[in-house]
Amino acid sequence: QVQLVESGGGLVQAGGSLRLSCTVSGSGSTIYSMGWYRQAPGKQRDLVARITRDGITNYEDSVKGRFTISRDNAETTVALQMNSLKPEDTAVYYCYAVIVNRHYWGQGTQVTVSS
């Protein structure tokens, strides 16, 4: 059974930093891509950043230059380093992994940025 376990959310002041981490377990298949979505209250869930098995990264425009996604050598853990945080970054952040054309999701972790 595939499981994604997230950690690292919390409360931070504007301009501060947080690091999110997500580890995939229970998969014997290649993970095609991993990344993070976020969902603010009353809004849809949007892609923040992703990294493919080839190391190609993509970022949502508003986080470019502030957020960095990375993956460990075993390719089972993905991290999101978030710097220069803004109040509009406040949301629940969800880790995801694409394995054999199926999306798996973490439980979500709250990130709150105070002004």
C-alpha positions as CSV (number, residue, x, y, z in Angstrom):
1,Q,0.0,0.0,0.0
2,V,1.5,3.3,-1.1
3,Q,1.7,6.0,1.6
4,L,2.9,9.5,1.5
5,V,3.9,11.1,4.8
6,E,4.5,14.8,5.0
7,S,6.2,16.9,7.6
8,G,7.4,20.5,8.1
9,G,4.4,22.8,8.1
10,G,3.7,25.4,10.6
11,L,3.3,29.1,11.4
12,V,5.9,31.6,10.3
13,Q,6.1,35.4,9.9
14,A,6.2,37.0,6.4
15,G,9.7,36.8,5.0
16,G,10.5,33.7,6.9
17,S,11.3,30.2,5.7
18,L,9.9,26.7,6.0
19,R,10.9,23.3,4.7
20,L,8.4,20.7,3.8
21,S,9.3,17.0,3.4
22,C,7.4,14.0,2.0
23,T,8.4,10.4,1.9
24,V,6.8,7.7,-0.2
25,S,6.6,4.2,1.1
26,G,5.1,0.9,-0.1
27,S,5.8,1.4,-3.8
28,G,7.8,-1.1,-5.7
29,S,7.3,0.8,-9.0
30,T,9.2,3.8,-10.4
31,I,7.9,7.1,-9.2
32,Y,7.4,9.2,-12.3
33,S,7.1,12.5,-10.6
34,M,6.6,14.0,-7.2
35,G,5.6,17.5,-6.0
36,W,3.4,19.7,-4.1
37,Y,0.0,21.3,-4.5
38,R,-1.6,23.8,-2.2
39,Q,-5.2,24.8,-1.4
40,A,-6.2,27.9,0.3
41,P,-9.7,28.3,1.9
42,G,-12.3,28.7,-0.7
43,K,-9.9,28.1,-3.6
44,Q,-9.0,25.2,-5.8
45,R,-6.0,23.0,-5.3
46,D,-3.1,24.3,-7.5
47,L,0.3,22.9,-8.4
48,V,3.1,24.6,-6.6
49,A,6.1,22.7,-7.8
50,R,7.0,19.3,-9.2
51,I,10.1,17.3,-10.1
52,T,10.2,14.4,-12.5
53,R,12.3,11.2,-12.4
54,D,14.6,12.9,-14.9
55,G,15.1,15.8,-12.5
56,I,13.1,18.3,-14.5
57,T,11.4,20.9,-12.2
58,N,8.4,23.1,-12.7
59,Y,7.2,25.9,-10.5
60,E,4.0,28.0,-10.3
61,D,4.9,31.5,-11.3
62,S,4.3,33.2,-7.9
63,V,6.8,30.9,-6.2
64,K,9.6,31.1,-8.7
65,G,12.8,32.3,-7.1
66,R,11.5,31.7,-3.6
67,F,10.7,28.0,-3.5
68,T,13.0,25.1,-4.4
69,I,12.0,21.5,-4.9
70,S,14.5,18.7,-4.5
71,R,14.6,14.9,-4.3
72,D,16.8,12.5,-2.4
73,N,19.0,10.0,-4.2
74,A,16.6,7.1,-3.5
75,E,13.9,9.2,-5.2
76,T,11.4,8.5,-2.5
77,T,11.6,11.7,-0.6
78,V,10.8,15.1,-2.0
79,A,11.4,18.4,-0.2
80,L,10.1,21.9,-0.7
81,Q,12.3,24.7,0.6
82,M,10.2,27.8,0.9
83,N,11.9,31.2,1.5
84,S,10.6,34.7,1.6
85,L,7.2,33.5,2.5
86,K,4.2,35.8,2.0
87,P,0.8,35.8,3.6
88,E,-0.7,34.7,0.3
89,D,1.3,31.4,0.6
90,T,-0.9,30.4,3.4
91,A,-2.6,27.1,2.5
92,V,-2.7,23.4,3.1
93,Y,0.1,21.9,1.2
94,Y,-0.4,18.4,-0.3
95,C,2.4,16.2,-1.4
96,Y,1.7,13.9,-4.4
97,A,3.4,11.2,-6.4
98,V,2.6,9.7,-9.8
99,I,3.2,6.0,-9.8
100,V,2.2,3.9,-12.9
101,N,-0.1,6.7,-14.1
102,R,-1.9,7.0,-10.8
103,H,-1.8,10.0,-8.4
104,Y,-1.2,9.3,-4.7
105,W,-1.7,12.0,-2.1
106,G,-0.4,12.9,1.3
107,Q,-2.7,14.0,4.1
108,G,-1.8,17.7,3.8
109,T,0.2,20.0,6.1
110,Q,-0.9,23.5,7.1
111,V,1.4,26.4,6.3
112,T,0.4,29.8,7.8
113,V,2.3,33.0,7.0
114,S,1.4,35.9,9.3
115,S,1.9,39.5,8.1
